[in-house]
Amino acid sequence: MFEPLAARLRPQTLDQFVGQSHLLGKNSPLRLCIENGQLHSMIFWGPPGSGKTTLGELIAKYSKAHFIHMSAVMAGVKDIRLAVEKAKTQLEKNKNTILFIDEIHRFNKAQQDALLPYVEDGTLFLIGATTENPSFEVINALLSRCRIYVLKALSQEELKIIFINALDSNEVPSKLKQFHFTEEIVDRLVLAADGDARRLLNILEILIQRLTVRPIKQISLKLIEQIIAQDYRKFDKKGELFYEQISALHKSVRGSNPDAALYWLCRMLDGGCDPIYIARRVVRMASEDIGNADPRGLNVALNAWDMVERLGYPEGNLGLAQAVVYLACAPKSISVYEAFNKVMEDVQNQPSYAVPIHLRNAPTPFMRDIGFGKEYRYDPYEPGGFAKGQTYFPDELGEKHYYFPKDAGLESKIKEKLAQLRELSEKS
């Protein structure tokens, strides 16, 4: 049976494990638990190739526990029951069982519920691995019975160590070891791996296979580029990284940092994000974070959306770049956003009050006879175009204020005007 290079090179001891020093550093709680064989249920949350499966296997090895590896993509409740039966058999031999579930976020609630009683009574120890935020994807009852450990993408230096260790191993043929890998080539391989050790070793394996097919005089950058073929960046269109990068873009615009906004925009586009989706989010930013401080921002964002739809990819991307830079540099105000949320909260938590009779239209004689529109004052005919003292809220509410303009951009003028109008109404 064929076993990938990444699996054959899997570390056999904690000292061979590269990365996650924040979890496995000397005298760290998790390392001490592993070295002493102290088991507890846990969830590893981290990007692909960060060592989740390897760490699970090492924990089983150090604790001398029976290890059951299950993928939530393929497994169901029936498989969980079979694992429980195996665990009970192991308990009769005074041996613990670790049930390692890869991609545990793909289990639905019923499948996760099926694990609860056996994690609770110690029939088995659960190690769940996920690339998604467990707070959203794992049920609370299961989360409360597990410790969550966050794994990080491997740094370039850590990936270089893995690459050098791989070349020194017996799993790499000697004819590959004869070649010189320049620093530029190693950097390119590490960049293509993008924090993922498995991806790095997969690229190395393709290189090994290439050697068996055709003789190579030297390892050149051109050859490496051919093997990499397509540099897929980390950007899962439905995953945690997707939302993290969108959040980073939004916060960079909000924080008036056009350089960071451009960076995250390019990261998303480079990763394959749909430009139309980004355009929709940029329009939202224009309204939420800039608002009436600079109403032109909304037009710029809408024009960028239109440009993307008209020109497509990649020509339309420049419109998105122009929009995020403009919005990042624009004055900021969330006054409309705050006012909308406050009003919506009141509307949802209050009765449906009737429209005051003076605000109702009276298109028929009957409606006029019963008082619809009576005493309504038409503002354009009033001095200054403003009907002082006229009310517009339901009678039960009185006059309320939700919108409080900020001292930023155009809103400072709006704030001044509203203050004058409110003063006129109060005096009347």
N, C-alpha and C positions, 0 to 999 in steps of 0.2 A: 504493500500500500504506500502510495506516494505521500510524503510528509513535507510540507513547505519548509524552506530554510528558516523562516521566522520561528517555527515550532521546534525545529532541531536545535536552534541556538537559544532556546528559552533558558534563563538563568536557573541554576539548581540550588543556589544559596542566596541569602540576603546580601552577602558581600559582592556577589556578581550582579545584583540588581542595580541598574543605572536609573537615576531620577527619583523624584518624590522624596527628596531629602527632608522636606518639612514633615513627612510622616514616618520616615524610616531612619532618621538621623540617630546617632548614638544616644542611648538612654531615652529615646522618644517613647511615649506610652504604647503606641502600636507595635513598635519593634520589640519592646520588652515583653508584650503579650505574646507575640509570635515566637520569640526565642524561648520563652518559658512554657510554650504549648497551651496558653490560656485562651480558650475559645469563647467567642461571643458572636452573635449575629450582627451582620454589618452590610452596608451598601456602599459600593465604590462608585462615585460619580466623577466621570472624567472623559476627555475626548478619546477617539480611537487611537490605539497604539500607545497608550500611556502606561500600560502594564497591569491592567485590572485582572485579567485572567491569570497572568504569571504570578501575581501576588496571591491570588486565591489558591493556586496550586502549592505555592511555598508555605502558606499557612497550614494546608493539609499535611504537607510533608513534615513540618516542624512539630505539629501536634499529633502525628501518627494517626490521623483520622482517615476514614474511608471517604473518598472524593467522588462525588457524582456531578458530572458536568451536563447542564441542560441549557438549551437555547429556547428562549420564550417565543422566538419566531416560529418554531416547529412544534413545541410542546403544548400540552393542555392539562386539564385536571386529571385525566387518566394517567399521564406520565408522573404527575405529582404523587398520586396514590402509589404507583409502583416504587417511586423513590422512598416514600415513607415506609413501605414494607421492607425494603432493603435496609433502611436505617434501623428498623426494629430488630432485624436479624443481627445487625452489627452490635446493637446494644446488648443482645444476649451474650455476645462475645466480649462484653465490656469495652467496646470500641465505639468512639463517636463517629458521626457522619456529617460531612459538610456538603450541603446541596448548593452548588454554584449555578446561578441562573443568569446567563448572559442576556443582555437587552431586556431586563426585567420590566422595563416600562411598557413593553408590548403585551404584557399580561393584562387582561381586563380585571374588573373588580372581583368577579366570581372566582377567577383563577388565583388572584392574590388572597382572597378570603380563605381559599382551601389550604393555604400555607399556615394560617394563623395558629390553629390549635397545636400543631407540631413544633412550631417555633416557640410557642408559649410553654409547652411541657418539656422541652428539651429533647424531643425525639430526634431532632436534627438541628444543626446550626446553618442558618441561611447566609450566603454571601451573594448579594445581588449586584450586578454590574450594569451600569446605564450611562448613556451619553446625554440623557435628558435630566432636567432638574427634578429630583425625586419628590420635592415638595408638591409638584403638580402631577406627577405620573404615578406615584406610589401611595396607596391608601394610608390614612393616618394611623390606623390600628397596626399596620405592619411597620410603619416608620417608628412608632413609639417603642417597638421591640428591637430596633436595630440602631447601631451607631453609624453615622454617615461620615465617610471619609472622602474628601475632595482631592482628586488627582489632577495634576497639571500637565499640559502639553510639554513634551520634552524640549529643552533648550537646544540651540545649535551645538553648544559644547558637549552636551550629553549625547546628542546624536552622533557626533564625531567619535566619541568614546565607543559607542556601540558599533560603529563602522570599523574602527581599528581592531576592536575585539573580534569582530566577525572575520576580518582578514587573517587574523592570527589563529583562528580556530581550525580544527581538522575538517570542518564541514565545507570549507572553501578549497577548491583544487589548487594544487601547487602552481600550475601554469598561470593562474590569475595573480598569485602572490608575486610572480616575477615582474609584473608591470609596476611602473611608478605612477602613483596617483598624486598629481600635483595638488597644491592647496586650493587652486581655483576649481578643479574638478570635484574635490571633496566638498567644497562650499556649495557647488551646484547641486550635488546629490542631497546634501543636507537641506538645502532650500526646497528642493522638490518634495522631500519627505514631509515638510511643513509640520514638524512636531510629532510625527507619527513614526515610531520605531518599526512597526510592521511594514509600513510603506517603504521605508529605507531598505529593509532587508529584501523586500519583494523586488525592488529595482536591482539590487545586487544579484539576486537570483536570476533575473532576466539577462544580466550581463554574463553570468556563468553559462547560461544556456546558449547565448550568442557565441561564446568561445568554442563550444562543442560543435557548432554548425559550420563556422567559418574561421579560419586563422586570422588573428589580429596582430599587427606589428606593434601597435602602441594604443594605450587608452587615451583617446583625445576627447576634447570637450564636444566636438561635433558628434562623436559616437555616443556620448552620454546623452546629448540632446535627442538623438534618434531613439534611444531606449526609453527615455522619459516620455517622449512623444507628445503627451498632453499633460501639462502641469495642473492637475486638479487641486484647487485650493480648498480650504475648509469652509464650506458654506452649505449647510444642510437646509434646504428650502422649507422644511417644516420642523427643524430641530432647534435646540437651545442656542447654538451659535448664530443661527439666523436672527433670533430676537435680540441676542446680545449686541450684534453689530448694528442693527437698526436703532437700538437704544443708544449706542455710542454716537451714532450720527445725530440723532435728535438732541442729545445732551450737549454735543459740540456746538450745534447751531444755537441752542438756548444759552450756552455759555459764551457766545460771541467769539468763537474761535474758528475762523474760516479755514485755517490750515488743517486742523484736526477734522473738521467737517468734510473737507475734500479727501482726506486720507480714508475715512470710513466709507465715503461714497465709492471711492475707487476699489477698496477692499471688497465691497459688496458686488460691484459690477464685475470685477475680476473673478469673483467666486461663482458667477453665473446667476445672480439675482435678476429677476425680471425688472427692467427699467420702468415699466408701467407701475409696478407695485411701489417702487421708490418714489415715483412721481406723485402717487396718491398720498404717500406719507409726507412728502415735502409740502403739499398743499395743506395738509392738516397742521403742520408746524407753523405755516404762515399765519393761520387763523388762531391757533392756540397760544403761540409764544410771542408773536409780533402784534397781531390784532390791529387795533386802531392806532397804535403808536406809529405805524407806517402801513396804511391800507394798500399801498402799491405792492407790498410783498406778496399779497394774495394774487395779484395780477401776474407778477413775475413767475410765481409758482405754477399758475394755470397755463401760462405761455410755455413754460418748460415742458409740462405734460403734453401740450399740443404739439410741441416740437418733436418729442419722443414718438408720438403716434404718427406724425407726418413723415419723419425721416427714418425712424427705426433705429436699430442697433448697427454700428456704434455711433453713427453721426449725431443722433439725438442726445447722446450722453453729455455733450458740451452744454446743452440747455440745462440739464440737471446740475452741472457744476456751477453754472452762472447763478442758478436759483439758490443753491445752498450757501454760496459765498455771499450773495446779497442778503439773505435772511440772517446769516451769522453776523453780518456787519450792521444790520438794522437795529433801531431802538426796540426794546422789548417791553411787552405788557401782556399780562395774563388776565386783565380786568374782565374782558368779555367771557373768557373761559370760566373764571370764578363766578361771575354773575349768572351765567347759564346753568352751572351746576347747582347754585343756591336756589334759583327759581325752580329748576326741575325737581329738586328735593322737596320744596314746599308744595308744588303742584301734586306730587305723588303721595304726599302725606296729609293733604287737606281735602275737604269736601269740594265738589264741583260747584263753586259759587256761581250764581247767575250774573250775566252781564248787566251792569247798571243800565237802567232804562234810558238814560239820556245818551248812551253810547250805541243804542240799537237803531238800525236803519228802519225807516218807515215808508216802504215803497207803495203801501195801499192806504186808502182812507181809513179803514178799520184800525190799522196799526197806529195811525196818527191819532185817532180818536181815543185809544186806550193809553196814549202817552209816550209811545215809542219815539225817541229822538227829542222829546220835549226838553227845553232848557239847554240843549247842546249848543255850544258856541263855536262857530267855524273860525279856526285860528287865522287863516289868511285875511279875514276881515277885522281882526282884532289889532289894536295898536302894537306895532313891533312884530306882528305876525305870531303873537303868543297870547292864548287865553289864560290870563292869570287866575290861579285858584281852581281851575277846572280839574276834576279828578278823573282817573282812568282805571283804577283798581276796583274790584268788587267792593260793595259797601262794607261787607263784613271784615275786610282786611284793612281798610283805610289806606293811606299812602305809605308805600314802602320803598326803600332804596336797596338795590342790589348791585348796580353798576357803579364802581368807584374808579374812575380813570386815574392812571398813574402820571407822574411828572416825567413823561418820556415822549419825545417826538410830538406827533399831532395830538396825542391824548392830553398833553398839558393844556392845549387850547380848548379841547372838549371839556376838560375839568373846569376851566375858568368859566366857560359859557354855561354849563349846568349849574354852577354855583350861583351865577347871576339870575338864572331863570327860577331856581328854587327860592332865592331871596325875594323875588317879585311875587311869587305865589304865596309865600308866608306873610308878606305885608298886606296882601289883598284879603 
